[in-house]
């Protein structure tokens, strides 16, 4: 069974993948084999790893349907976003959503951009369009799924935006999306996509990836060679890179389509129950759900969750739950029962 590969599920009702994905026994065993190879082959271990950079990039590009030469392994999202922003010209007009992931905010503050911020609301797509038109925005940076609230941006809207403003650069943080659903970068409106691997991809720490469009390379006067040299300067974490490849392969080997379908059913189920209890998730009427549901903070609920060993996160003014493939109907029912204790 898929759940049996994750021992921590035996000691916690786990709804915190948005914070950190669980380690599987399969990944642990694989990592031990990799370390043993390092132990027994010395310098050849590093030589072999560098010879596999092409394979690493191909595995990632196959996973997200991007061009291999424009796809790269990075240690984490924070480094990835800085590599990307280093290619953007000074005083570029950049649009972001208020309350974005801290690594995005800090990376922007380190640079000389003209940053415009929008408050997240159920009219965010309209606000983005108006801001582009009124402020002559050149670059948009946004999370596919907002890490605090679980709000998922409308891809169709971004496609329409790209058609109307073809020169605009759209940079996406996919850390709260990749591993939860299918994605085709080549057919997407994004010019850059960056993700970490330790959350929903379940690849452990120290890995992530990014991909560029040809539009980004042309607009920033870059090249794959320039970006390659930036990404792979110094050494890279071989164990973490191999862990990412292992986890991507694992997702490919399991019935990913069925898991995505079942996961969406669980999310809708939990969402409907939360609404019925009056614990309305953020923007609960939005037609497209992510794997994150956030409800307003309540001290009594918080204490109940701690008491019952539920793993979750406090983010901003919200209690955040995240559902992944190792969760099941029983998990959701148990969480609902705990939440209903509030009124007892």
SVG drawing of the C-alpha trace seen along z (x, -y; Angstrom):
<svg xmlns="http://www.w3.org/2000/svg" viewBox="-24 -54 63 56">
<polyline fill="none" stroke="black" stroke-width="0.4" points="0.0,0.0 1.1,-3.6 0.5,-4.7 2.7,-2.0 5.7,-3.7 5.3,-6.6 5.8,-5.5 5.1,-8.9 1.4,-8.5 1.2,-6.0 1.9,-8.7 0.2,-11.8 -2.9,-12.8 -0.8,-14.5 -2.2,-17.5 1.1,-19.5 2.7,-18.6 2.5,-22.3 5.2,-22.7 7.2,-19.5 6.5,-16.4 7.0,-13.1 10.0,-10.9 9.2,-7.5 11.0,-4.2 11.6,-3.8 13.5,-7.1 15.5,-6.4 16.6,-3.0 17.5,-4.5 19.5,-7.3 21.4,-4.7 22.4,-2.9 23.6,-6.2 25.7,-7.0 27.2,-3.5 28.2,-4.0 30.0,-7.3 31.7,-5.3 33.0,-2.7 33.9,-4.6 35.4,-7.9 36.2,-10.4 34.4,-8.3 31.2,-9.0 31.5,-12.7 32.7,-12.1 29.7,-9.9 27.3,-12.5 28.6,-15.3 28.3,-13.0 24.6,-12.7 23.7,-16.4 22.1,-15.9 20.1,-13.0 19.0,-15.0 17.8,-17.8 16.0,-15.4 14.2,-13.7 13.0,-17.1 12.0,-18.3 10.0,-15.1 8.2,-15.6 7.0,-19.2 7.1,-19.0 9.7,-21.7 12.7,-22.0 15.6,-20.0 18.3,-22.5 16.2,-25.2 15.6,-23.1 17.9,-23.0 18.4,-21.4 18.8,-23.9 19.3,-23.4 16.1,-25.2 13.6,-27.8 15.4,-30.7 18.5,-30.2 16.4,-29.5 14.4,-32.8 17.6,-34.8 19.3,-33.2 16.2,-34.2 15.9,-37.8 19.6,-38.3 18.7,-38.2 16.0,-40.9 17.0,-44.5 17.3,-47.3 14.1,-49.3 11.9,-46.7 8.2,-47.2 7.3,-44.1 3.9,-43.0 3.4,-40.7 0.6,-39.7 0.9,-41.0 1.8,-38.3 3.8,-36.3 6.3,-33.6 9.1,-35.4 11.9,-34.2 10.2,-36.1 9.8,-39.3 13.4,-39.2 14.8,-38.5 13.0,-41.5 14.1,-43.8 17.7,-42.9 17.3,-44.3 16.5,-47.6 13.0,-47.0 9.9,-49.1 7.5,-46.8 3.7,-47.0 1.7,-45.0 -1.9,-43.8 -4.0,-42.5 -5.3,-39.0 -9.1,-38.9 -11.7,-37.1 -11.1,-39.8 -7.3,-39.3 -7.4,-38.4 -9.2,-41.7 -6.8,-43.6 -3.8,-42.0 -5.1,-43.0 -5.8,-46.6 -2.4,-47.0 -0.6,-45.7 -2.6,-48.2 -2.3,-51.2 1.3,-50.6 2.9,-49.2 4.0,-46.1 6.9,-44.2 7.2,-41.2 4.7,-39.3 5.9,-37.1 3.3,-34.9 2.8,-31.6 0.6,-29.1 -0.9,-28.3 -0.6,-30.9 1.2,-29.3 -0.9,-31.0 -4.4,-30.6 -4.2,-27.9 -5.6,-30.2 -4.9,-28.8 -4.3,-31.3 -6.5,-30.9 -4.2,-29.5 -6.8,-30.3 -6.7,-33.9 -2.9,-33.9 -3.1,-32.5 -5.5,-35.3 -3.2,-37.8 -0.2,-36.4 -2.1,-36.7 -2.9,-40.4 0.5,-41.2 2.9,-38.8 6.1,-40.6 5.3,-40.4 7.4,-37.9 5.4,-35.6 7.5,-33.9 5.7,-31.2 6.5,-29.7 5.2,-26.1 6.4,-24.9 2.9,-24.4 1.7,-22.9 4.2,-20.4 3.5,-16.9 -0.3,-17.7 -1.4,-17.8 -0.2,-17.5 1.6,-20.4 2.8,-21.2 5.3,-24.0 5.5,-24.2 1.7,-24.8 1.6,-27.1 1.6,-31.0 4.7,-30.9 8.1,-32.1 9.9,-30.8 8.8,-28.1 10.6,-27.4 9.9,-24.8 11.3,-23.1 11.3,-19.3 10.8,-18.7 7.1,-19.5 4.6,-17.8 7.2,-16.0 8.4,-14.2 12.1,-14.3 13.6,-15.4 15.6,-18.5 18.2,-20.3 16.6,-20.0 14.5,-22.0 14.3,-22.9 13.6,-25.7 12.7,-26.0 12.9,-29.0 10.9,-29.8 12.6,-31.1 10.7,-34.4 12.5,-34.8 15.9,-34.2 15.2,-36.7 13.7,-39.4 16.6,-39.2 19.3,-38.8 20.3,-35.5 21.4,-32.1 21.2,-28.6 25.0,-28.7 24.9,-31.8 22.2,-30.3 24.0,-26.9 27.1,-28.5 25.2,-30.4 23.3,-27.3 26.2,-24.9 28.9,-27.1 30.7,-25.2 29.5,-21.7 26.0,-20.5 24.4,-18.2 24.5,-14.8 22.5,-13.0 19.7,-15.6 19.7,-15.6 19.4,-11.8 16.7,-12.0 14.7,-14.3 15.1,-11.9 14.0,-9.0 10.9,-10.8 9.9,-12.0 10.3,-8.4 8.2,-7.1 5.4,-9.5 5.6,-8.3 5.5,-4.6 2.4,-4.9 -1.0,-5.6 -0.6,-9.4 -3.8,-10.1 -5.9,-8.1 -4.1,-9.7 -4.8,-13.2 -8.5,-12.4 -8.8,-10.9 -7.0,-13.7 -9.3,-16.3 -12.3,-14.3 -10.9,-14.4 -10.2,-18.2 -13.8,-18.9 -15.1,-16.7 -13.2,-18.5 -14.0,-21.9 -17.7,-21.1 -17.6,-19.9 -15.7,-23.0 -18.2,-25.3 -21.1,-23.4 -19.4,-23.9 -19.1,-27.6 -15.3,-27.3 -15.2,-28.9 -11.9,-28.3 -10.4,-31.4 -12.4,-32.4 -14.4,-29.2 -16.5,-29.9 -13.6,-29.8 -14.2,-27.2 -10.6,-25.8 -9.3,-24.1 -5.7,-23.6 -4.5,-20.9 -4.4,-23.6 -7.4,-24.7 -7.0,-27.5 -9.6,-28.5 -9.6,-31.5 -7.5,-31.0 -9.5,-29.9 -7.8,-29.3 -10.1,-26.5 -9.6,-24.7 -5.9,-25.2 -5.7,-23.5 -8.0,-20.6 -5.7,-20.0 -2.6,-19.9 -4.3,-17.7 -5.2,-15.1 -1.8,-15.1 -2.9,-16.7 0.0,-18.1 -0.9,-21.4 0.5,-24.9 -0.3,-28.4 0.1,-30.9 -0.8,-34.5 -4.3,-34.6 -5.1,-31.1 -4.9,-27.5 -3.7,-25.7 -4.5,-22.1 -2.9,-20.4 -4.0,-17.0 -1.6,-14.8 -1.7,-11.3 -0.9,-9.5 -4.0,-11.0 -7.3,-9.0 -11.0,-9.3 -10.4,-8.1 -7.9,-10.9 -10.5,-13.5 -13.3,-12.0 -11.0,-12.0 -10.1,-15.6 -13.8,-16.6 -14.7,-14.8 -11.9,-16.7 -13.1,-20.0 -16.7,-19.2 -15.6,-18.9 -15.3,-22.7 -19.0,-22.9 -19.2,-20.3"/>
</svg>
